[in-house]
Amino acid sequence: MNTSVEAVWAALEELNDPEIPVISLRELGILRDVHSAPDGSLEVVITPTYSGCPAMSQIEEDVRATLQRAGISARVMTRLSPAWTTDWMTDAGKEKLRAYGIAPPHQTPAGSKVVNFISKPPKDEIVPCPHCGSAHTVESSHFGSTACKALYKCRDCQEPFDYFKPY
Amino acid sequence: MKPAIDYLLHLADNALVLGQRNAEWCGHGPILEEDIALSNVSLDLIGQARLLYQLVASLKGGNCTEDRLAYFRDTHEFRNYTLLELPHHGPLSGYAQSSLDYGTTIVRNFLYSALMALLWEALEKSTNADLAAIAAKSLKEVRYHLRHSRDWLVRLGDGTDESHARVQASLDHLFPYTQEFWAHSPAEAAAIAAGIGVDVTTLKADWDSIVDAALEEATLKRPALSGYVTEGKQGIHSEHLGFLLAEMQSLARAHPNGVW
């Protein structure tokens, strides 16, 4: 790894998601790769989360602005495949979500076939409350404030909270 | 390249038209949570449409853009299923007007999501790598749309006498339109032959089992399939699409080349 690639990673290390400003793009798994292209210039590869996520254009702009402030010249590329998954979220990132009041996503179910997915929620889908840790929680809505989250309520501390859905 | 473009436009128009319809609930949902849910489903659908239009624009080249495809084509150029352009209520005659009916919205989203969950999964193997990548993303999203609409279908069907009767009426109204899913258009046949598209008739048995299981749980009766098979995906639409497009396209047409 040459120094410029490292410099790009370092410059973007502290860049947080615009919607959930406690977790970095790297921890979310949005920042996929930094490499030097055959023509010698640097390329930063990001991947979209949800297809319709309104934050994506903001994220691309934020990456550009951060690099510019650091005096780094690099291209920002968007890559669709392999599709982003919440499984790429780092453990440190998940812990930050929890501390922020958002229950972090479970592992996506292996080989999740459509028919299995809709029949019944798997048993391990108990979402612990990020406030009090209770497993006594209930889903109030499949969709929360953004497409990536569901709305839950804790039956013990009575607090509502968001759950970052496995994707 | 033409089979790919025609097929991608069919998929894109499906997503955009249903996305626009569902967005009509924004600010009008029966409860706040559902208002937000439908808006989020719309965002997903419009996002999928954008990815597909961007791909079409790159295949067409020239000065084609996603906005050009979404805002500057007319009714006969749209290739969506007729089912997706219908208003959120049952059939009416003359100048009769009706308010939005949530049961109709739910039934339509369920019937379409059940198909797309299977179709996106199959399209992950498309020989068009860009389409396969979009399919992999869309599949993750449509599973949540399917779970959402299925849950509400059961809740309404197995709910009160009133909710049961209304959602059964919505099902009776919309179900015949699903015949269009299984009748190949020339564009689909060409895409299948080129390895880009998927033969939807191979998905019908799975679709039937998803639908039948949900209807049984919802205590609803599966209507018989009969009557006219709509041809929206061949550009022959109901009277409703023009009004939908007029609303959706008016701003872009009033300010052509506007950027915001």
Chai-1 contact restraints between the chains, C-beta under 6 A:
chainA,res_idxA,chainB,res_idxB,connection_type,confidence,min_distance_angstrom,max_distance_angstrom,comment,restraint_id
A,S51,B,D44,contact,1.0,0.0,6.0,A-B,restraint_1
A,S51,B,G47,contact,1.0,0.0,6.0,A-B,restraint_2
A,S51,B,Q48,contact,1.0,0.0,6.0,A-B,restraint_3
A,S51,B,L51,contact,1.0,0.0,6.0,A-B,restraint_4
A,S51,B,K137,contact,1.0,0.0,6.0,A-B,restraint_5
A,G52,B,L43,contact,1.0,0.0,6.0,A-B,restraint_6
A,G52,B,D44,contact,1.0,0.0,6.0,A-B,restraint_7
A,G52,B,I46,contact,1.0,0.0,6.0,A-B,restraint_8
A,G52,B,G47,contact,1.0,0.0,6.0,A-B,restraint_9
A,L80,B,A133,contact,1.0,0.0,6.0,A-B,restraint_10
A,S81,B,A133,contact,1.0,0.0,6.0,A-B,restraint_11
A,A83,B,A136,contact,1.0,0.0,6.0,A-B,restraint_12
A,A83,B,K137,contact,1.0,0.0,6.0,A-B,restraint_13
A,V114,B,A117,contact,1.0,0.0,6.0,A-B,restraint_14
A,V114,B,E121,contact,1.0,0.0,6.0,A-B,restraint_15
A,F117,B,R143,contact,1.0,0.0,6.0,A-B,restraint_16
A,I118,B,L146,contact,1.0,0.0,6.0,A-B,restraint_17
A,I118,B,R147,contact,1.0,0.0,6.0,A-B,restraint_18
A,I118,B,R150,contact,1.0,0.0,6.0,A-B,restraint_19
A,S141,B,E33,contact,1.0,0.0,6.0,A-B,restraint_20
A,H142,B,H148,contact,1.0,0.0,6.0,A-B,restraint_21
A,F143,B,I36,contact,1.0,0.0,6.0,A-B,restraint_22
A,F143,B,A37,contact,1.0,0.0,6.0,A-B,restraint_23
A,F143,B,N40,contact,1.0,0.0,6.0,A-B,restraint_24
A,A147,B,N40,contact,1.0,0.0,6.0,A-B,restraint_25
A,A147,B,L43,contact,1.0,0.0,6.0,A-B,restraint_26
A,A147,B,D44,contact,1.0,0.0,6.0,A-B,restraint_27
A,Y167,B,K140,contact,1.0,0.0,6.0,A-B,restraint_28
